[in-house]
Amino acid sequence: MIAGVVTQGSGNFWGYWEYYVTSFWVKVSTDGVQWKYVECGRIFDTYQDSEHSIANYKKIVNKFAKPVKARYVRILPEGWRNAPMMRAGVLVCEPECEKKRLQYDMQNSLTSSTGGPSLSSPWGDGSFETIASNWRQPVSGIVYNFYNTKGGLQLKQSSCIKENTEYTVLMQIQISNVDPNKWRALFTTAAWNNDGLYVQGYFQLRPTTLVCSNQILSPDYFYWLAMSRNKDGIVTLYVNGYKCASGKPTQNKGFELPTDDMIFFHGVPADQNPEGHVSSIRIWSSVISDKDIQSFSGCLLPSEGKSQCSDSVILNLPIDAYSASSTSNGGVMVNNQYCQSPRLNSQYSWCPVSYQNSWLQMDTGVVQTITGVVTQGYKFSNYWVQTFRVEVSADASVWRQVECGRVFSGNVDYDSKVKTFFSAAVEARYVRILPLTWYNAPLMRAAVLVCEKACESGHLDYQMRSLRSATGGPDLQAPWGEGDFVPFAKDEGFDYPYFDIQFYPEMSFDACKEACNSDEKCGLVALYKNNGKGCWLKYGFGHDKGQGRRENRDRTIHFHIESLIYRLMAPVGYKFLGGQGLQLDEGSCLKTTDDYSILVDAMFGNIGDGLKRVISSKTWGDKGVYLSNRKIGLFPTSSGMQCVQSVLPYYAFKIGMTRTSDGEIKLYVNGILCASGFPPYADGFKLDPHDIQFFYDANSE
């Protein structure tokens, strides 16, 4: 049923000002062949404004005396100003809405595809435009563009949405002027005193504590944002289908809907107006389920984590557990190669060939509870990932986005490690990180956060390929500064470890050898290919001074094959500087503090003549196991417990300490018992229940 027509002038079409129709006839037809005048040829008047510039834009509604049944409508100008230029629309009778729901698809119209009332734009019209999708966001097609100076929408919903205590609102929008310091109104009513759904960096219900703090919205993406209220007054918020906040607000009658006033994208005052695009608004006169909201938002969540995590540990995987969309080495991941070492603390990083749609994948070995990821940038320069999404899979075939495609914040520099925890743990084996934005290039090192497993039989075993225990239990921590993990290098078919002293990026081969000769610790040097510059000095381990050669492979470090003593005595593991000790909260594994054994396999470079603390605990004060004058002993020296065997610099030694339940302390060096007794200090050296420290002293010893 046709109820009337709406007309406008030319606007500012090619500079044609004050061109519009002032009066007209209307004809209608059911088949486009036979036509009849409306109201027997009535002349409809339009503009009577003396201000013609206003008339040029103003929309004039002309309703018929009675609706007519027709398909086609013709407007026949009878009078005009300057020329009969016109824009026009048709008024139709509002159809009854289907199943108490409204769906506005923004297909060049503000009408609902499920019937019911249309949206209106009382504060000024926005515009419809066609947008294209891109690799970061998939939305394409016709959308409605609303402006911060006009373009808000209003809905008189009572003919369809009759229940004011129970409803759901879902919209897909992109907000161009997101600002963490300014409010942007998304859905409000005058009855709520202009409170309601807002964005201020985070999606939230103002003025309540319901805030989706899991992510800051970006102006670059479309988001599905939803709000539901049940009859008990519980309000729930969703971002991209992921439930992110829920509670029972007391303000504004618990956010019951008013009878006839739903306002979208219009703030009071005007500086709270958002600007952006909307592709869909859907409203239900009921609460739809979490799964339905996920489905409408295009979200398929991974399985929830099965384990209840008391804590998380870093799983820094072996090199063969990594794969990627592309790499600069033809897809092969190898240790110590430029741009091909994606492990945390590696010498370089992963570098994709193609930046768009790139991903780094990690295989954790088994399906387990994943709690997050850890990221780093490129080791030696300003390249890092700023934001990313995460996908997980149980079989590397079917992938699910974590938190419905949440955009996670990443790094702000090239070497700091950023732990990113998921809002809820997931069950998976494979983890993919998909860079979205980056600084200079999406170069990355990464690891996975998993649930801390219960330790086996009260035993913690740190093999120093990472700070994780091979037998479960808590990770070691590095609260005073992180060292590096010494990787394996390859030469002449042999695998062996190395330790850096210094790197000089612009030093020639001869100058490199001279620098090694002047450093008492240096025994090896290494260069880039041929006469390229770049010098590494390496610890000696019995080699002749200044040995080295030019490498024949691009940017691959070369070292001479080590002697048998070097292979046996030089440990592979965690390399730290003075003051970069390690700390352990052993409480979840070691259930007693008065009966324990500690074995440390270490090599010391700064032995000197002073005290160097090896093992301590918070309740021991300044006491503990020290290296003093190249001897292992228990401080204070009045305990009478000092080993006679000398500890040599740059050789590996196994240092042990045990305590029995009756208070007997024993010290060992390389498996040999070298001291024992019942020292009266530090409560008999019982462990603090949540603190063991290695290689650290607050007084720099």
Secondary structure, DSSP 8 states (H G I E B T S, - for coil): -EEEEEEE---SBTTB-S-EEEEEEEEEESSSSS-EEGGGT--EE----S-HHHHTT--EEEEEEEEE--SEEEEEEEEEESS---EEEEEE-----STTEEEE--SSS-S-TTSS---B-TT---EEEEE---SS----EEEEEE-SSS--EEE--TTT---SSSEEEEEEEEETT--TTS-EEEEE-GGGTT-EEEESSSEEEETSS-EETT----TTS-EEEEEEE-TT--EEEEETTEEEEEE---THHHH---SS-EEES--SSGGG---EEEEEEEEESS---HHHHHHHTT-----B--S--S-EEEE---GGGEEES--TTTT---TTSTTB--STT-SS-B--SS-TT--EEEEEEEEEEEEEEEEE--TTSS-EEEEEEEEEESSSSS-EEGGGT--EE--SSSS--EEEEEEEEEEEEEEEEEEEEEESS--BEEEEEEE----BTTB--B-SSSSSBTTSS---B-TT---EE--EEEETTEEEE--EEEEETT--HHHHHHHHHT-TTEEEEEESBTT---EEEEE-TT--TTB---BSSTT--------HHHHHHS--SEE--TT--EEE--TTT---SSSEEEEEEEE-S---SSEEEEEE-GGGTT-EEEEETTEEEEESGGG--EEEEE--TTSEEEEEEEE-TT--EEEEETTEEEEEE---SHHHH--BTTBEEES--TT--
